């Protein structure tokens, strides 16, 4: 005969109805009417709360649970878990639970566990789950621990959502750091996805310049795409995602139009339900990568266009080489930058046997610096064509620079060579001193005629005169040729002097210019370089370059 008490507390509950059908007499607990008061009180509390509660009692920790706890049993363990031993029902995670069980049953100590990772087999597959729970001892009338009360909540959805959002956040940071570099972007993406709990395998395809898809890399599983190439090609062609089992093949957004710039292949692990949330997460991963790839390709396209424009602009402002006999000029843009910048040179014919050599360096880089440079260069040429001396030219540039925003602190060297008088008259506005290599051997810096950079001082500009002999080499450059990180400017100047001194006396001027660039900037320069080399006296035919 059923206990009226047991019928009362199990009424109106789905698991209560299951509990009524259990043959409790066949369990270590016996029929409910014989249960001790402590067990009856705890079971009544269990069925009268909607919070997940499990009660276990006796040597086998026989299970009694409510509707809230039933959800934790998945599709396979209920209703068989009702009245069954705890270790048998949760055999796949028993080693994980045992320390807490022993703390309660052996030592009588309550436990508290937060977000414990448990790989359960409750719905036909191994499943990553997370739980926060407390085990408490249930004591009988003699104060002996006879049972265990488990009040628990499953935190799987929250923990999984947090780790997925954390991966997306880490991916966004990594892609931001790798922007404008497609190889780095692919490497960082696949490096983060390698071993990610929710991504079993990944592969990234991006179109090359010819429009063909190219595998940029893969991670996880067999380190290759988990779908046939024709499927990847179809998704890239149609722009429609494909799903194959737990693998999604997602087109990456186009740069300008809807044409995919690539494809992302992502395979989910088998330890989480394959549901809409999982699909949305993988789609969001692909979307994040797609935006970064599209942005990088768009930037590269813009840079290529700007580089073409800047090359044309720079060539118009600072023509390559020099048409003046005995003078060779070179311009080298900074590594990784657009050609257009703030460094310039000019060679101006002033009359028979007289020419001006000008090298300048505006602060900054890019189109703004180039615009200032172009104005200063034009003003310098205009002042020189009025037959002004180098000091007068720099005085005029001082006044002009004060009216031109951003022109302050520009450095300029202006020298006028006279092949009849065998002299060079020069003045410097904060620029590097030129280096003079004597035909007889040895090199030195010309430190006379030095003053402040443009727009800094109103003091009269100094001027110096240096005698020249046939075969002397005069080298003027901007600081991009000699500056190095963690190195003083003086060290760079000494290196320049040494390189100029080492040039053969009979070397063609063009060879000297090219050799200096090779020696001082073998891998390119970190800043723009303008270089002018002048040889006094007789001019070899190959110097006309």
C-alpha positions as CSV (number, residue, x, y, z in Angstrom):
1,X,0.0,0.0,0.0
2,X,1.3,3.4,-0.9
3,X,2.2,5.9,1.8
4,X,-0.3,8.8,1.9
5,X,2.7,11.1,2.8
6,X,4.6,10.0,-0.4
7,X,1.5,10.4,-2.5
8,X,1.0,13.9,-1.2
9,X,4.5,15.2,-1.8
10,X,4.8,13.7,-5.3
11,X,1.5,15.0,-6.5
12,X,1.6,17.6,-9.3
13,X,5.2,16.8,-10.3
14,X,6.3,14.9,-13.4
15,X,9.3,13.4,-11.6
16,X,7.0,12.8,-8.6
17,X,4.8,10.6,-10.8
18,X,7.9,8.8,-11.9
19,X,9.0,8.3,-8.3
20,X,5.6,6.8,-7.5
21,X,6.2,4.1,-10.1
22,X,9.6,3.0,-8.6
23,X,9.6,-0.3,-6.7
24,X,11.2,1.2,-3.7
25,X,11.0,-2.1,-1.8
26,X,13.6,-3.4,-4.3
27,X,16.0,-0.6,-3.4
28,X,18.2,-0.2,-0.3
29,X,15.8,2.5,0.9
30,X,12.8,0.3,1.3
31,X,9.2,1.5,0.9
32,X,8.7,5.2,1.6
33,X,6.6,4.6,4.7
34,X,9.7,3.2,6.4
35,X,12.0,6.0,5.6
36,X,13.6,7.8,8.5
37,X,12.5,11.3,9.4
38,X,15.6,13.0,8.1
39,X,15.2,11.4,4.7
40,X,11.4,12.1,4.6
41,X,12.0,15.8,5.5
42,X,14.7,16.2,2.8
43,X,12.6,14.5,0.1
44,X,9.6,16.6,0.9
45,X,11.7,19.7,0.5
46,X,13.1,18.4,-2.8
47,X,9.7,17.9,-4.3
48,X,8.4,21.3,-3.0
49,X,11.0,23.5,-4.7
50,X,11.5,24.2,-8.4
51,X,15.3,24.6,-7.9
52,X,17.3,21.6,-9.1
53,X,17.7,19.3,-6.1
54,X,19.0,15.7,-5.7
55,X,18.7,13.7,-2.6
56,X,20.7,10.5,-2.1
57,X,20.6,8.1,0.9
58,X,22.1,4.9,2.1
59,X,25.3,3.0,1.3
60,X,24.6,3.2,-2.5
61,X,23.5,6.8,-2.4
62,X,20.2,5.9,-4.0
63,X,18.9,8.9,-6.1
64,X,15.6,10.9,-5.6
65,X,15.3,14.1,-7.6
66,X,12.8,16.8,-8.7
67,X,11.8,18.3,-12.0
68,X,14.6,20.9,-11.9
69,X,17.3,18.2,-11.6
70,X,15.6,16.0,-14.2
71,X,16.8,18.5,-16.9
72,X,20.4,17.7,-16.0
73,X,19.9,14.0,-16.8
74,X,19.6,14.6,-20.5
75,X,17.5,12.4,-22.8
76,X,19.0,9.0,-21.7
77,X,19.4,8.9,-17.9
78,X,15.8,9.7,-17.0
79,X,13.6,8.0,-15.8
80,X,16.0,5.2,-15.0
81,X,18.0,7.3,-12.6
82,X,15.1,7.5,-10.1
83,X,15.9,5.0,-7.3
84,X,19.3,4.1,-8.8
85,X,22.8,4.4,-7.3
86,X,24.5,7.7,-7.8
87,X,27.8,6.0,-8.9
88,X,26.0,3.9,-11.5
89,X,24.0,6.8,-13.0
90,X,27.0,9.1,-13.3
91,X,29.6,6.5,-13.9
92,X,31.3,8.5,-16.7
93,X,32.0,11.4,-14.3
94,X,32.3,9.5,-11.0
95,X,36.0,10.2,-10.7
96,X,35.3,13.9,-10.9
97,X,32.5,13.7,-8.3
98,X,34.2,11.4,-5.9
99,X,36.3,14.0,-4.0
100,X,33.1,16.0,-3.2
101,X,31.2,12.9,-2.3
102,X,33.9,11.7,0.1
103,X,34.1,15.2,1.7
104,X,30.4,14.9,2.6
105,X,30.0,11.2,3.3
106,X,33.3,10.5,5.1
107,X,34.2,13.8,6.7
108,X,30.7,15.4,7.0
109,X,31.9,18.6,5.2
110,X,29.7,20.5,2.9
111,X,31.3,21.4,-0.5
112,X,31.0,24.3,-3.0
113,X,32.0,23.9,-6.6
114,X,31.8,26.6,-9.3
115,X,31.6,25.9,-13.0
116,X,33.1,22.5,-12.8
117,X,33.8,21.0,-16.3
118,X,32.2,17.5,-16.6
119,X,32.1,15.4,-19.8
120,X,28.7,13.7,-19.5
121,X,27.2,11.0,-21.7
122,X,23.6,11.8,-21.0
123,X,22.0,12.2,-24.4
124,X,23.8,9.7,-26.6
125,X,27.1,11.5,-27.0
126,X,30.0,12.8,-24.9
127,X,29.0,16.4,-24.0
128,X,30.9,19.3,-22.4
129,X,28.9,20.5,-19.5
130,X,29.5,22.9,-16.6
131,X,27.9,22.9,-13.1
132,X,27.9,25.0,-10.0
133,X,26.7,22.9,-7.0
134,X,26.9,22.3,-3.3
135,X,26.9,18.9,-1.6
136,X,25.6,18.9,2.0
137,X,25.5,16.0,4.5
138,X,22.1,14.6,5.6
139,X,22.3,13.2,9.1
140,X,20.0,10.7,10.8
141,X,18.6,10.8,14.4
142,X,21.9,9.6,15.8
143,X,23.8,12.4,14.0
144,X,25.4,10.0,11.5
145,X,25.9,11.1,7.9
146,X,23.5,8.8,5.9
147,X,22.9,10.8,2.8
148,X,23.9,13.6,0.5
149,X,21.9,16.7,-0.6
150,X,22.9,18.1,-3.9
151,X,21.6,21.6,-4.8
152,X,22.9,22.4,-8.3
153,X,22.5,24.6,-11.3
154,X,23.9,23.9,-14.8
155,X,26.0,26.8,-16.0
156,X,26.9,25.2,-19.4
157,X,25.2,27.8,-21.6
158,X,26.7,30.7,-19.7
159,X,30.2,29.2,-19.7
160,X,30.1,28.2,-23.3
161,X,28.7,31.6,-24.4
162,X,31.4,33.4,-22.4
163,X,34.2,31.3,-23.9
164,X,32.8,31.8,-27.4
165,X,32.6,35.5,-26.9
166,X,36.1,35.5,-25.5
167,X,37.4,33.8,-28.6
168,X,35.6,36.3,-30.8
169,X,37.1,39.1,-28.7
170,X,40.6,37.7,-28.9
171,X,40.2,37.2,-32.6
172,X,39.1,40.8,-33.1
173,X,42.1,42.1,-31.2
174,X,44.5,39.8,-33.1
175,X,43.0,40.8,-36.5
176,X,43.2,44.5,-35.6
177,X,46.9,44.0,-34.8
178,X,47.4,42.2,-38.1
179,X,45.4,44.5,-40.3
180,X,46.9,45.4,-43.7
181,X,49.0,42.2,-43.7
182,X,47.1,39.2,-45.2
183,X,49.7,36.6,-44.2
184,X,49.8,37.8,-40.6
185,X,46.0,38.0,-40.5
186,X,45.7,34.3,-41.7
187,X,48.4,33.2,-39.3
188,X,46.9,34.9,-36.3
189,X,43.4,33.7,-37.1
190,X,44.3,30.0,-37.5
191,X,46.6,30.2,-34.5
192,X,43.7,31.2,-32.3
193,X,41.4,28.6,-33.8
194,X,43.9,25.9,-33.3
195,X,42.8,24.0,-30.2
196,X,39.8,26.2,-29.5
197,X,37.1,24.2,-27.6
198,X,34.4,24.9,-30.1
199,X,36.3,24.6,-33.3
200,X,37.5,21.2,-34.4
201,X,39.1,22.3,-37.7
202,X,39.3,25.5,-39.8
203,X,40.6,26.5,-43.2
204,X,40.9,30.0,-44.8
205,X,40.7,30.6,-48.5
206,X,41.3,34.0,-50.1
207,X,41.2,35.0,-53.7
208,X,44.6,36.0,-55.2
209,X,45.1,38.9,-57.7
210,X,44.0,36.7,-60.5
211,X,40.7,35.8,-58.8
212,X,41.6,32.2,-58.0
213,X,41.0,30.8,-54.5
214,X,44.1,30.1,-52.6
215,X,44.3,28.2,-49.3
216,X,46.0,30.5,-46.8
217,X,46.2,27.9,-44.1
218,X,44.3,25.5,-41.9
219,X,44.2,24.4,-38.3
220,X,43.0,21.4,-36.3
221,X,41.9,18.0,-37.4
222,X,44.1,16.9,-40.4
223,X,45.3,20.5,-41.0
224,X,43.4,20.6,-44.2
225,X,39.9,21.5,-45.5
226,X,37.3,19.0,-44.3
227,X,35.2,19.5,-47.5
228,X,35.9,18.9,-51.2
229,X,37.4,21.7,-53.2
230,X,34.4,21.8,-55.5
231,X,32.2,22.7,-52.5
232,X,34.5,25.6,-51.6
233,X,34.6,26.8,-55.2
234,X,30.8,26.6,-55.3
235,X,30.4,28.7,-52.2
236,X,32.9,31.3,-53.5
237,X,31.0,31.4,-56.8
238,X,27.4,31.6,-55.5
239,X,28.0,33.5,-52.2
240,X,25.7,31.0,-50.5
241,X,26.9,29.1,-47.4
242,X,26.8,25.3,-47.2
243,X,26.4,23.0,-44.3
244,X,27.8,19.5,-44.2
245,X,27.3,17.7,-40.9
246,X,29.0,19.8,-38.3
247,X,31.0,21.8,-41.0
248,X,29.9,25.2,-42.3
249,X,31.4,26.6,-45.5
250,X,30.9,30.4,-45.4
251,X,31.6,33.0,-48.1
252,X,33.7,36.0,-47.0
253,X,32.2,39.4,-47.7
254,X,33.4,41.2,-50.9
255,X,35.6,44.3,-51.0
256,X,33.4,46.5,-53.2
257,X,30.4,44.4,-54.2
258,X,28.8,41.2,-53.1
259,X,31.5,39.0,-54.7
260,X,33.1,36.9,-52.0
261,X,36.8,37.6,-51.5
262,X,37.3,34.2,-49.9
263,X,35.8,31.3,-48.0
264,X,36.0,30.1,-44.4
265,X,35.6,26.4,-43.6
266,X,34.8,25.8,-39.9
267,X,34.0,22.4,-38.2
268,X,32.3,22.3,-34.8
269,X,33.3,19.8,-32.2
270,X,31.1,16.8,-31.3
271,X,30.7,17.7,-27.6
272,X,28.1,20.4,-27.8
273,X,24.6,20.2,-29.4
274,X,24.6,21.1,-33.1
275,X,22.0,23.8,-32.8
276,X,21.2,27.3,-34.1
277,X,23.4,28.8,-31.4
278,X,26.4,26.8,-32.6
279,X,25.8,27.6,-36.2
280,X,25.4,31.3,-35.4
281,X,28.7,31.3,-33.5
282,X,30.6,29.8,-36.4
283,X,28.9,32.2,-38.8
284,X,30.0,35.1,-36.6
285,X,33.6,33.8,-36.5
286,X,33.6,33.7,-40.3
287,X,32.0,37.1,-40.5
288,X,34.7,38.6,-38.2
289,X,37.5,37.1,-40.3
290,X,35.7,38.1,-43.5
291,X,35.5,41.8,-42.5
292,X,39.2,41.8,-41.6
293,X,40.2,40.1,-44.9
294,X,38.0,42.5,-46.9
295,X,39.4,45.5,-45.1
296,X,43.0,44.3,-45.7
297,X,42.3,43.7,-49.4
298,X,40.6,47.1,-49.7
299,X,43.5,48.8,-47.9
300,X,46.0,47.1,-50.2
301,X,44.0,48.2,-53.2
302,X,43.9,51.8,-52.0
303,X,47.6,51.7,-51.1
304,X,48.5,50.4,-54.6
305,X,46.4,53.2,-56.1
306,X,47.9,55.9,-53.9
307,X,51.4,54.5,-54.5
308,X,50.9,54.9,-58.2
309,X,49.6,58.5,-57.7
310,X,52.4,59.3,-55.3
311,X,55.1,57.9,-57.6
312,X,53.8,60.1,-60.3
313,X,53.6,63.2,-58.0
314,X,57.0,62.6,-56.6
315,X,58.5,62.2,-60.0
316,X,57.0,65.5,-61.1
317,X,58.2,67.3,-57.9
318,X,61.6,65.6,-57.6
319,X,62.8,64.2,-61.0
320,X,65.0,61.2,-60.8
321,X,68.7,62.0,-61.4
322,X,70.0,65.3,-62.8
323,X,70.5,66.7,-66.3
324,X,73.3,69.0,-65.0
325,X,76.8,67.8,-65.9
326,X,78.8,66.6,-63.0
327,X,75.8,66.3,-60.6
328,X,74.0,63.0,-59.8
329,X,70.9,63.0,-57.6
330,X,68.9,60.1,-56.1
331,X,65.6,59.9,-54.2
332,X,64.7,56.8,-52.1
333,X,61.3,56.6,-50.3
334,X,61.1,55.1,-46.8
335,X,60.5,51.3,-46.7
336,X,56.8,50.5,-46.6
337,X,55.7,54.1,-47.3
338,X,54.3,55.8,-50.3
339,X,56.9,57.4,-52.5
340,X,55.6,60.9,-51.8
341,X,57.3,62.6,-48.9
342,X,59.0,65.7,-47.5
343,X,62.6,65.2,-48.7
344,X,63.7,67.0,-51.9
345,X,66.7,68.1,-53.9
346,X,67.2,70.6,-56.7
347,X,70.0,71.5,-59.1
348,X,69.6,75.0,-60.6
349,X,71.8,76.3,-63.4
350,X,72.7,80.0,-62.6
351,X,74.9,80.8,-65.5
352,X,78.1,79.6,-67.2
353,X,80.0,77.5,-64.7
354,X,77.6,78.3,-61.8
355,X,75.0,76.0,-60.3
356,X,73.1,75.7,-57.1
357,X,72.8,72.5,-55.1
358,X,69.8,72.3,-52.8
359,X,68.7,69.5,-50.4
360,X,65.8,69.9,-48.0
361,X,63.8,67.9,-45.5
362,X,60.3,68.9,-44.3
363,X,58.9,67.5,-41.1
364,X,56.5,64.6,-41.7
365,X,55.6,62.3,-44.6
366,X,52.8,61.8,-47.0
367,X,50.8,64.2,-49.1
368,X,50.8,67.1,-46.6
369,X,54.6,67.0,-46.3
370,X,54.9,66.7,-50.1
371,X,52.7,69.8,-50.6
372,X,54.9,71.9,-48.2
373,X,58.0,70.5,-49.8
374,X,56.8,71.5,-53.3
375,X,56.1,75.0,-52.2
376,X,59.4,75.4,-50.5
377,X,61.3,73.9,-53.4
378,X,59.5,76.3,-55.8
379,X,60.3,79.3,-53.5
380,X,64.0,78.2,-53.3
381,X,64.3,78.0,-57.1
382,X,62.7,81.4,-57.5
383,X,65.1,83.0,-55.0
384,X,68.1,81.4,-56.6
385,X,67.1,82.6,-60.1
386,X,67.1,86.1,-58.7
387,X,70.9,85.5,-58.2
388,X,70.7,85.6,-54.5
389,X,73.5,84.2,-52.3
390,X,72.8,81.0,-50.3
391,X,72.4,83.0,-47.1
392,X,70.0,85.3,-48.7
393,X,68.0,82.4,-50.1
394,X,67.6,80.9,-46.6
395,X,66.6,84.3,-45.2
396,X,63.9,84.4,-47.8
397,X,62.8,80.9,-47.0
398,X,62.7,81.8,-43.3
399,X,60.1,84.5,-44.0
400,X,58.1,82.2,-46.3
401,X,58.1,79.3,-43.9
402,X,56.5,81.5,-41.2
403,X,53.5,81.9,-43.5
404,X,53.3,78.2,-44.4
405,X,51.7,76.1,-41.7
406,X,53.8,73.0,-41.0
407,X,56.9,74.4,-42.7
408,X,58.6,75.3,-39.4
409,X,61.7,73.2,-38.6
410,X,62.3,72.3,-42.2
411,X,66.0,71.8,-42.8
412,X,67.7,73.1,-46.0
413,X,71.2,73.0,-47.4
414,X,71.9,75.5,-50.2
415,X,75.3,75.7,-51.9
416,X,76.4,77.5,-55.1
417,X,79.4,76.0,-56.9
418,X,81.5,78.2,-59.2
419,X,83.8,76.2,-61.5
420,X,85.5,79.3,-62.7
421,X,86.4,80.5,-59.1
422,X,86.7,76.9,-57.9
423,X,84.6,77.5,-54.9
424,X,81.4,76.4,-53.2
425,X,79.5,79.0,-51.2
426,X,77.1,77.4,-48.8
427,X,74.7,78.0,-46.0
428,X,72.7,75.5,-43.9
429,X,69.3,75.8,-42.1
430,X,69.7,73.1,-39.5
431,X,70.6,70.5,-42.2
432,X,73.2,67.8,-42.0
433,X,76.7,69.1,-43.0
434,X,77.8,68.1,-46.4
435,X,80.9,65.8,-46.8
436,X,83.7,66.8,-49.1
437,X,86.2,64.2,-50.4
438,X,89.4,65.7,-51.7
439,X,90.8,64.4,-54.9
440,X,94.1,63.9,-53.1
441,X,92.3,61.6,-50.6
442,X,90.5,61.9,-47.2
443,X,87.0,63.3,-46.4
444,X,85.7,65.8,-44.0
445,X,82.4,67.5,-43.0
446,X,81.9,71.1,-43.9
447,X,80.6,72.6,-40.7
448,X,80.7,76.3,-41.6
449,X,77.7,78.4,-42.5
450,X,75.4,76.6,-40.1
451,X,72.2,78.1,-38.6
452,X,68.8,77.0,-37.2
453,X,66.1,75.2,-39.1
454,X,63.6,77.4,-41.0
455,X,61.2,79.5,-38.9
456,X,63.1,79.1,-35.7
457,X,65.3,82.1,-35.5
458,X,65.4,85.7,-36.9
459,X,69.2,85.9,-36.7
460,X,71.0,86.6,-40.0
461,X,72.0,83.5,-41.9
462,X,75.8,82.6,-41.8
463,X,77.6,81.7,-45.0
464,X,80.9,79.8,-45.7
465,X,83.2,79.5,-48.7
466,X,85.2,76.4,-49.5
467,X,87.9,76.1,-52.2
468,X,87.6,73.2,-54.6
469,X,90.0,71.4,-56.9
470,X,89.2,69.3,-59.9
471,X,88.1,65.8,-58.8
472,X,86.7,66.8,-55.4
473,X,83.4,65.2,-54.5
474,X,80.7,67.0,-52.6
475,X,78.0,64.8,-51.0
476,X,74.8,66.3,-49.5
477,X,72.0,64.1,-48.2
478,X,69.0,64.0,-45.8
479,X,69.2,62.2,-42.5
480,X,67.2,59.1,-43.7
481,X,70.5,57.8,-45.2
482,X,72.4,57.8,-42.0
483,X,70.0,57.6,-39.1
484,X,69.6,54.3,-37.2
485,X,67.5,53.4,-34.2
486,X,69.4,53.4,-30.8
487,X,72.3,55.2,-32.5
488,X,73.5,58.8,-32.2
489,X,73.4,61.1,-35.2
490,X,77.2,61.6,-34.8
491,X,77.7,57.9,-35.4
492,X,75.8,58.0,-38.6
493,X,77.7,61.1,-39.8
494,X,81.0,59.3,-39.1
495,X,79.9,56.3,-41.1
496,X,78.9,58.6,-44.0
497,X,82.3,60.3,-43.9
498,X,84.1,56.9,-43.9
499,X,82.0,55.7,-46.8
500,X,82.7,58.8,-48.9
501,X,86.4,58.7,-48.1
502,X,86.5,55.0,-49.2
503,X,85.2,55.9,-52.7
504,X,87.8,55.4,-55.5
505,X,89.2,58.7,-56.8
506,X,88.3,57.8,-60.4
507,X,84.8,56.4,-59.6
508,X,82.0,57.9,-61.8
509,X,79.7,60.2,-59.9
510,X,76.7,58.0,-60.6
511,X,78.6,55.0,-59.2
512,X,79.4,56.9,-56.1
513,X,75.8,57.8,-55.5
514,X,74.5,54.3,-56.0
515,X,77.3,52.8,-53.9
516,X,76.6,55.1,-51.0
517,X,72.9,54.1,-51.0
518,X,73.9,50.4,-51.2
519,X,76.4,50.7,-48.3
520,X,74.3,52.9,-46.0
521,X,70.8,51.7,-46.8
522,X,71.2,48.1,-48.1
523,X,67.7,47.1,-47.0
524,X,66.0,50.4,-47.7
525,X,65.7,53.3,-45.3
526,X,63.4,54.0,-42.4
527,X,63.0,57.6,-43.6
528,X,63.0,59.2,-47.0
529,X,66.5,59.8,-48.6
530,X,67.5,62.6,-50.9
531,X,71.1,62.5,-52.1
532,X,73.1,64.8,-54.3
533,X,76.7,64.1,-55.4
534,X,78.8,66.8,-57.2
535,X,82.2,66.3,-58.8
536,X,84.3,69.5,-59.4
537,X,86.2,70.1,-62.6
538,X,86.4,67.7,-65.5
539,X,83.3,65.6,-66.1
540,X,83.3,62.1,-67.4
541,X,80.6,61.2,-69.9
542,X,79.0,58.7,-67.6
543,X,78.4,61.4,-65.0
544,X,75.6,62.9,-67.1
545,X,73.0,60.7,-65.4
